[in-house]
Amino acid sequence: MSNRVALVTGAAQGIGRGIAMSLAQQGFRVAIADLNTEVAAATAAEIRAAGADAIEVRMDVTNTASVREAVAAVEAGLGPVEVVVNNAGWDDFMSFVDTTEEFWDKVLDVNFKGMLRVTHAVLPGMIERRFGRVVNIGSDAGRVGSSLEAVYSGAKGGIIAFTKTLAREVATKGITANTVCPGPTDTPALRHFVDKSGDDADKVIGAMTRLVPMKRLGSPEDVGPAVAFLASDAASFITGQTLSVSGGLTMA
């Protein structure tokens, strides 16, 4: 069991919530960082009700000042950030030729630059204390591509490459950096996107499921334990790695 402080972005619901719950079960003190403060507060309250320590903080990963204010609030409320999980993300399904530059900017700002902002805010403290765990949430879309998610796939591929480089830069400073790549995961965000398919929603879910060798979608509870392991002291000699949690969708 750990008593370290873990900051999880986009943790109010979906995969981020599953990660926060797994970390709390392993004894981490968890900061639920999200734009949706109402749902974040409910998630933090549920963790506390189970006997673990958690707080909610408002964070907009597209705004540097918001990120730094949230990190300061976490450190005031729980202590120095020892583990950061960059999970916050956003996407929409559409053919690349139908996207706009405004769309590109939003996908990259949330998924890639958001991860950069948060990591940049917490890394100096980790270096000073000579301990840290950086776990970035990529996607199997960033490993093998995903139709109708070209820009998102590019952003997630960028996360994988960045994490490997960061791992090399901080390897002698007591810090590890790894990427966890979920496959198709049944989350509120996925359901929202799929519901826009109307009568074809069931077909879309069915097509995703058939691609997975285990023949089911993932759940947030599937992703959390993988992150909790990489955040733990037991993973101290694992860095620069990319782990898919996808029911065998990607095998590498």
Secondary structure, DSSP 8 states (H G I E B T S, - for coil): ----EEEEET-SSHHHHHHHHHHHHTT-EEEEEES-HHHHHHHHHHHHHTT--EEEEE--TT-HHHHHHHHHHHHHHT-S--EEEE---------GGG--HHHHHHHIIIIIIHHHHHHHHHHHHHHHHT-EEEEEE--THHHH--TT-HHHHHHHHHHHHHHHHHHHHHTTTTEEEEEEEE-SB--HHHHHHHHTTGGGHHHHHHHHHHHSTTSS-B-HHHHHHHHHHHHSGGGTT--S-EEEESTTSS--
